[in-house]
Amino acid sequence: MSFRAARPAALREQNTRGDRIAHALSRQARISFFARLGLVAFYILGSYTLLAWTRRSTSRWFPLAGSAVVAATVFAFVFACDYLTDYLDPFEWGIAAIAAIGIAATVLLYWSVERYLLRRIPQRRVKRRQCPFCGYPVGANTHCEGCGREAVAPCTSCESPRRVGTPYCGVCGSTAGTSPA
């Protein structure tokens, strides 16, 4: 068999092997991407869990947990910048993808802060002897002079007077809310 006769078969085999190698490299890159993505997600979730735990337990290590969140954020940005150009052309969709991720993160953060504030602001106002609804100083009054709503209402368990917005009744210790105004 001559060299010229074997050349087409050799080229076909070379193309087949090249396609297999390219497929294997693509698969390896995909696996590496998802492994690193999992590591970043684990690090972010772990740091936020640590932050929540140290905040709840009023630990003196709270600043360290905050540093872990910052480190996880930097790690995520490095990860995103490293892989962004591999899968998205920055001049076509890269900027739109980053903007969409930023918008989603901002909306999620805004929603969580609003939930937190809705839960905490009335309690802080009650501690400062303010109306839990509008924040006007109430003092010893039973109704708010700012909005006219009841600042002291009967407890639903023992019917004794109870400041609206307090987590527990001062007489019976019940966690049930006051009767509606």
C-alpha positions, -999 to 999 in steps of 0.1 A, spaced: 0 0 0 14 33 -10 16 65 11 -10 83 -11 -35 55 -7 -32 56 31 -34 94 34 -72 98 33 -77 72 60 -50 87 81 -66 122 78 -100 108 88 -85 90 118 -66 122 128 -99 142 126 -117 116 146 -90 116 173 -89 154 173 -127 156 178 -124 131 207 -96 151 224 -115 184 219 -147 168 234 -126 155 264 -110 189 270 -144 206 268 -159 181 293 -129 186 316 -133 224 315 -171 221 322 -164 198 352 -138 222 365 -162 252 361 -190 235 380 -166 223 408 -153 258 412 -188 272 411 -198 248 439 -168 258 459 -177 295 456 -214 288 465 -203 267 495 -180 295 507 -206 322 503 -233 302 520 -210 291 548 -198 327 554 -234 341 555 -244 312 578 -214 320 601 -224 357 600 -260 350 609 -250 326 637 -225 351 653 -251 379 650 -278 358 667 -255 346 695 -240 381 699 -205 367 696 -175 388 698 -163 371 666 -189 389 646 -163 411 628 -144 380 617 -176 366 602 -181 399 584 -146 395 570 -154 360 558 -184 374 539 -161 400 523 -136 374 514 -163 352 499 -175 382 478 -140 389 465 -136 352 457 -169 352 438 -158 383 418 -125 367 409 -143 336 398 -167 356 377 -140 377 360 -119 346 353 -147 327 336 -168 354 321 -148 358 290 -146 320 285 -183 316 281 -196 350 272 -183 375 247 -179 407 268 -187 428 238 -220 410 231 -236 396 262 -210 400 290 -222 434 302 -258 424 300 -251 392 320 -233 412 347 -260 438 348 -287 411 352 -268 394 380 -263 428 397 -300 436 394 -311 403 408 -286 406 437 -298 441 444 -335 432 444 -328 402 467 -308 423 491 -334 450 491 -361 425 498 -342 409 527 -334 443 543 -370 454 541 -382 422 558 -356 427 585 -366 463 590 -403 455 591 -397 431 619 -372 452 639 -384 489 637 -416 485 658 -396 468 686 -370 496 686 -397 522 686 -414 506 716 -381 505 735 -378 543 729 -414 549 741 -425 559 705 -456 548 685 -447 515 668 -467 526 637 -454 562 630 -426 567 655 -442 597 673 -432 600 710 -460 584 730 -448 585 766 -475 573 790 -504 579 767 -526 551 756 -531 566 721 -506 581 697 -509 618 692 -493 615 657 -515 589 641 -542 583 666 -537 545 669 -537 526 702 -503 524 718 -515 504 747 -541 476 741 -553 446 761 -533 414 760 -552 386 741 -543 361 769 -549 380 802 -566 412 791 -541 434 811 -528 466 794 -499 458 770 -478 481 748 -485 474 711 -453 460 695 -438 443 725 -428 407 720 -441 395 754 -468 405 779 -454 421 811 -480 404 833 -485 369 819 -455 365 796 -476 355 766 -462 359 731 -496 363 716 -503 398 701 -525 424 715 -561 426 704 -567 446 671 -570 483 674 
